[in-house]
């Protein structure tokens, strides 16, 4: 389940009963190394009219990819911020803190690229954050064990991977700057899933 209000993260959806595949390693990178199609934005096509059209389209596609990166990482950050006060101070909670810092770095990179390109960054709504936090509180009301929380985080990362993958497929003219950052986020989410499995 993914709503526009919910953004790219699915912890709220999980507690409402939405099922997501946990074997995130099945996700493929949709042509991310296809340098013939995925050019750095701003390169010319053939003919001035085509150049103007392609450049405009590539900027649109890059902006969409960067916003999805922002959305996915923002939801991850908010989820961890909501969960951490419920956990004891131990290696698991410290691991989530490190994950939050990595999300922040990726989010900031995407935001900087959008601002550099004079595009509007992604902005979460108060309703989206209320929905996310409310869902997490409900889902951890009776169970805050490491196993349960790790399962929620794995499913959240899986959903985030799915949304990045769909965005890259839909915006096929995105250049190497945005797709490389998306690839970095996907690699990070896959690592999170592998690492969190030991806490199940």
Phi and psi in degrees as a GROMACS rama.xvg file:
@    title "Ramachandran Plot"
@    xaxis  label "Phi"
@    yaxis  label "Psi"
@TYPE xy
-139.497  122.578  UNK-2
-107.498  160.676  UNK-3
-61.5279  -35.8981  UNK-4
-67.8864  -30.9283  UNK-5
-81.1472  -13.3853  UNK-6
70.1179  -152.404  UNK-7
-92.9187  0.861632  UNK-8
-109.187  151.331  UNK-9
-121.675  15.071  UNK-10
-60.2063  -38.6877  UNK-11
-64.7311  -38.2024  UNK-12
-67.0187  -33.5792  UNK-13
-60.9684  -46.894  UNK-14
-70.6189  -14.5489  UNK-15
-92.2518  4.51277  UNK-16
101.625  6.16788  UNK-17
-77.577  129.922  UNK-18
-93.3097  138.957  UNK-19
-134.859  144.048  UNK-20
-66.0957  138.695  UNK-21
-96.7468  -14.0872  UNK-22
-83.4984  71.9553  UNK-23
-67.6126  -12.8204  UNK-24
-66.8697  -9.41017  UNK-25
-77.0977  -12.2756  UNK-26
-70.3252  133.586  UNK-27
-101.497  156.398  UNK-28
-86.3799  115.439  UNK-29
-76.4527  80.218  UNK-30
70.3335  29.4619  UNK-31
-69.2577  -21.1488  UNK-32
-101.17  11.635  UNK-33
-79.6201  82.626  UNK-34
-69.0909  -15.5338  UNK-35
-69.1603  -32.8556  UNK-36
-99.6578  -41.3671  UNK-37
-92.0131  80.497  UNK-38
-88.0575  155.217  UNK-39
-62.25  134.132  UNK-40
-63.878  144.48  UNK-41
105.437  -10.4629  UNK-42
-77.9837  153.063  UNK-43
-86.6367  155.451  UNK-44
-98.9328  -154.218  UNK-45
-102.716  115.299  UNK-46
93.5399  143.232  UNK-47
-64.6938  -41.3261  UNK-48
-63.6454  -43.529  UNK-49
-65.5136  -37.2089  UNK-50
-58.369  -48.4332  UNK-51
-61.714  -42.0787  UNK-52
-66.9837  -46.0016  UNK-53
-65.5231  -40.6728  UNK-54
-61.6423  -43.8182  UNK-55
-61.364  -44.6095  UNK-56
-64.946  -41.1409  UNK-57
-64.7465  -39.5474  UNK-58
-64.6986  -40.1717  UNK-59
-59.6693  -46.5941  UNK-60
-66.7805  -41.9982  UNK-61
-62.0028  -43.4629  UNK-62
-60.8086  -40.3412  UNK-63
-64.505  -40.6294  UNK-64
-66.4134  -45.9951  UNK-65
-61.858  -39.0379  UNK-66
-66.0481  -37.6605  UNK-67
-66.8096  -37.1775  UNK-68
-61.2042  -45.7784  UNK-69
-58.8572  -47.3646  UNK-70
-61.2262  -47.1899  UNK-71
-63.1127  -45.887  UNK-72
-70.6696  -35.8418  UNK-73
-60.4807  -43.8251  UNK-74
-65.7117  -36.7186  UNK-75
-63.824  -43.3641  UNK-76
-61.7605  -49.1424  UNK-77
-63.0244  -37.6553  UNK-78
-63.7669  -45.9677  UNK-79
-67.5553  -40.328  UNK-80
-58.8101  -34.5393  UNK-81
-77.127  -34.7224  UNK-82
-80.6739  -38.9189  UNK-83
-53.8076  -42.0627  UNK-84
-63.2221  -16.7566  UNK-85
-86.4758  -10.7696  UNK-86
-104.098  153.293  UNK-87
-73.4309  156.412  UNK-88
-76.318  107.898  UNK-89
-157.121  -172.571  UNK-90
-62.3843  -35.0565  UNK-91
-64.9679  -46.9283  UNK-92
-66.4329  -36.5069  UNK-93
-66.7132  -33.594  UNK-94
-64.9565  -42.046  UNK-95
-64.0811  -35.5855  UNK-96
-63.5791  -40.9203  UNK-97
-65.9655  -36.9629  UNK-98
-63.3735  -40.4017  UNK-99
-62.2763  -41.5073  UNK-100
-63.3564  -39.5019  UNK-101
-66.5366  -40.7145  UNK-102
-58.5452  -42.8278  UNK-103
-61.6552  -40.891  UNK-104
-63.5972  -45.3571  UNK-105
-65.7325  -40.691  UNK-106
-61.0813  -44.6387  UNK-107
-65.8583  -36.7112  UNK-108
-63.111  -44.1784  UNK-109
-63.4387  -41.8208  UNK-110
-64.35  -42.2405  UNK-111
-62.5486  -39.3597  UNK-112
-65.467  -39.7838  UNK-113
-64.1351  -43.7038  UNK-114
-66.6476  -37.7595  UNK-115
-62.7432  -36.4762  UNK-116
-86.7866  7.62174  UNK-117
59.3132  37.7817  UNK-118
-108.016  154.805  UNK-119
-76.6899  123.664  UNK-120
-68.6017  162.991  UNK-121
-69.4919  137.162  UNK-122
-128.612  119.555  UNK-123
-71.0754  150.045  UNK-124
-95.6789  158.177  UNK-125
-61.3117  -36.2597  UNK-126
-65.4783  -40.3657  UNK-127
-62.6919  -43.6247  UNK-128
-68.9844  -37.5447  UNK-129
-62.9757  -42.1358  UNK-130
-63.7796  -45.263  UNK-131
-62.8291  -51.6578  UNK-132
-66.0351  -38.3649  UNK-133
-63.382  -39.8451  UNK-134
-64.8337  -40.4517  UNK-135
-66.4403  -44.4385  UNK-136
-59.594  -42.3855  UNK-137
-65.9883  -39.8129  UNK-138
-73.4117  -19.7482  UNK-139
-113.83  13.6599  UNK-140
-61.288  -43.2508  UNK-141
-107.597  -6.09169  UNK-142
-148.664  110.464  UNK-143
-119.177  25.6766  UNK-144
-66.0585  156.8  UNK-145
-57.9402  -41.3481  UNK-146
-61.6365  -44.8619  UNK-147
-67.0228  -46.427  UNK-148
-65.5561  -40.5356  UNK-149
-60.657  -39.5636  UNK-150
-62.8054  -41.3506  UNK-151
-63.3497  -42.8647  UNK-152
-65.9683  -38.5136  UNK-153
-62.7708  -45.4082  UNK-154
-66.7323  -34.8585  UNK-155
-64.2003  -43.2192  UNK-156
-65.5896  -37.0756  UNK-157
-63.0549  -43.7971  UNK-158
-64.8486  -40.2549  UNK-159
-60.818  -41.6035  UNK-160
-59.3716  -44.5949  UNK-161
-61.0753  -42.4114  UNK-162
-68.8977  -38.0736  UNK-163
-64.4307  -43.4538  UNK-164
-60.2723  -46.5438  UNK-165
-62.5204  -39.5155  UNK-166
-63.7128  -43.5724  UNK-167
-64.6568  -37.5907  UNK-168
-66.0849  -38.9312  UNK-169
-75.8531  -36.3252  UNK-170
-107.666  72.9611  UNK-171
-72.3284  -10.5614  UNK-172
-95.1968  8.53132  UNK-173
-63.2169  143.683  UNK-174
-85.9201  -176.938  UNK-175
-70.2503  -27.9175  UNK-176
-63.1663  -51.4469  UNK-177
-71.3195  -40.659  UNK-178
-71.4837  -31.0439  UNK-179
-66.3164  -39.9649  UNK-180
-68.4671  -37.458  UNK-181
-62.5872  -40.2076  UNK-182
-62.4804  -39.919  UNK-183
-62.5568  -42.0756  UNK-184
-65.3931  -41.4826  UNK-185
-64.1731  -42.0436  UNK-186
-59.8915  -42.6704  UNK-187
-64.4647  -42.675  UNK-188
-65.0786  -39.3543  UNK-189
-64.528  -38.3538  UNK-190
-65.3129  -41.3514  UNK-191
-57.1364  -45.1201  UNK-192
-62.0039  -45.4541  UNK-193
-60.8777  -46.2247  UNK-194
-68.5728  -36.5388  UNK-195
-75.2765  -19.0341  UNK-196
-61.1638  -28.3516  UNK-197
-71.8769  -12.4904  UNK-198
-94.4803  -3.63524  UNK-199
